[in-house]
Amino acid sequence: MERQGFTLIELIITLAVAVILVTLAGPAIGHLIRDQQITSTQHALLASLRHARFEAIRRRAPVIVCNGSPQEGCDSDNGWEQGWYTAAIPDGASGCRDKDQNGQCDSHAGEIVSEHEAIADSLSLDGNGILLTSRVRFQDDGFAQGYAGTFSICPGGDAELSGSGIVLNISGRMRNAEPSDLNC
């Protein structure tokens, strides 16, 4: 008699092997996803900072990158996890709030240049120093005087993963942070 399928024992063994493989691969896939979230957050923040510096030089006017949303303005009480935005502001202005969401700052002639959404819940993103907790200001020459420091992107509660970050110097230049630079 010719066999046309699998026996129950063969199916159970195959299912058991599949369960074991998924159980072993699960944590590794989780680490891979978290590592990719850290990398993509670093790249997004670095792109925003570089774009803000470019806009400051191009416009010959100050440009800020603030944590939070344009509707609320720069938020010194929270980290950068809720997202950030870039705004071109006139000289002498310290921030930009756009409650009516028309792309213009409410209290002066500034303009919202770009926005970035919140990062993954499993990460923290903080700037060290007093000023980097809520903003970075690039002058019309591209310098970030007074805003030098390190942004640390850290995996929440996972000691096996290392964080990442960006170091900003007063000339406005940026580089990837070394592990010893981070505040994780």
MOURBEL-V299013 format. One record per residue. N is the residue number from 0. RES is the residue in three letters. PHI is phi in whole degrees, 0 to 359 (* if undefined). NEAR is the number of other ideal C-beta (glycine too) atoms within 10 Angstrom. Layout:
# MOURBEL-V299013
n/res/phi/near
N/RES/PHI/NEAR
N/RES/PHI/NEAR
This chain:
# MOURBEL-V299013
n/res/phi/near
0/MET/*/3
1/GLU/274/3
2/ARG/277/6
3/GLN/239/5
4/GLY/195/6
5/PHE/258/11
6/THR/279/9
7/LEU/299/7
8/ILE/297/8
9/GLU/298/10
10/LEU/294/11
11/ILE/294/11
12/ILE/295/12
13/THR/298/11
14/LEU/296/10
15/ALA/296/10
16/VAL/297/10
17/ALA/298/10
18/VAL/296/10
19/ILE/297/10
20/LEU/296/10
21/VAL/294/10
22/THR/296/9
23/LEU/286/9
24/ALA/277/11
25/GLY/305/10
26/PRO/299/10
27/ALA/295/9
28/ILE/292/10
29/GLY/299/13
30/HIS/295/14
31/LEU/297/11
32/ILE/295/12
33/ARG/297/18
34/ASP/297/16
35/GLN/292/11
36/GLN/296/18
37/ILE/298/23
38/THR/297/12
39/SER/292/13
40/THR/294/20
41/GLN/299/19
42/HIS/296/12
43/ALA/294/16
44/LEU/293/24
45/LEU/298/17
46/ALA/297/12
47/SER/295/19
48/LEU/295/21
49/ARG/294/15
50/HIS/296/15
51/ALA/297/27
52/ARG/297/24
53/PHE/300/14
54/GLU/296/20
55/ALA/297/25
56/ILE/291/17
57/ARG/296/12
58/ARG/277/13
59/ARG/56/9
60/ALA/208/19
61/PRO/297/21
62/VAL/227/27
63/ILE/245/25
64/VAL/244/26
65/CYS/243/25
66/ASN/283/27
67/GLY/95/22
68/SER/238/21
69/PRO/298/24
70/GLN/293/12
71/GLU/259/15
72/GLY/84/23
73/CYS/298/21
74/ASP/242/17
75/SER/283/13
76/ASP/274/8
77/ASN/240/13
78/GLY/282/18
79/TRP/268/28
80/GLU/297/18
81/GLN/280/16
82/GLY/107/16
83/TRP/205/30
84/TYR/217/24
85/THR/245/24
86/ALA/221/29
87/ALA/273/22
88/ILE/232/22
89/PRO/288/13
90/ASP/305/8
91/GLY/95/7
92/ALA/280/18
93/SER/254/11
94/GLY/199/19
95/CYS/209/27
96/ARG/238/19
97/ASP/232/22
98/LYS/294/11
99/ASP/275/9
100/GLN/55/10
101/ASN/260/11
102/GLY/86/11
103/GLN/242/15
104/CYS/292/22
105/ASP/288/14
106/SER/262/12
107/HIS/202/14
108/ALA/275/11
109/GLY/287/22
110/GLU/219/20
111/ILE/284/18
112/VAL/266/19
113/SER/199/14
114/GLU/225/14
115/HIS/230/19
116/GLU/286/9
117/ALA/299/13
118/ILE/271/22
119/ALA/302/17
120/ASP/300/9
121/SER/278/16
122/LEU/243/22
123/SER/239/18
124/LEU/222/26
125/ASP/225/20
126/GLY/256/24
127/ASN/273/17
128/GLY/82/12
129/ILE/289/11
130/LEU/279/16
131/LEU/291/20
132/THR/291/18
133/SER/225/22
134/ARG/197/23
135/VAL/228/28
136/ARG/241/22
137/PHE/260/27
138/GLN/282/19
139/ASP/295/14
140/ASP/262/12
141/GLY/90/17
142/PHE/284/19
143/ALA/241/25
144/GLN/302/12
145/GLY/87/14
146/TYR/244/22
147/ALA/288/19
148/GLY/162/22
149/THR/233/18
150/PHE/265/27
151/SER/250/21
152/ILE/252/27
153/CYS/238/20
154/PRO/283/21
155/GLY/289/13
156/GLY/70/8
157/ASP/235/15
158/ALA/288/7
159/GLU/284/9
160/LEU/263/19
161/SER/265/13
162/GLY/277/20
163/SER/215/24
164/GLY/186/27
165/ILE/227/22
166/VAL/257/17
167/LEU/247/25
168/ASN/256/13
169/ILE/293/12
170/SER/282/13
171/GLY/90/24
172/ARG/278/14
173/MET/234/18
174/ARG/212/12
175/ASN/291/11
176/ALA/282/20
177/GLU/279/10
178/PRO/305/10
179/SER/288/5
180/ASP/280/17
181/LEU/281/19
182/ASN/245/15
183/CYS/261/16
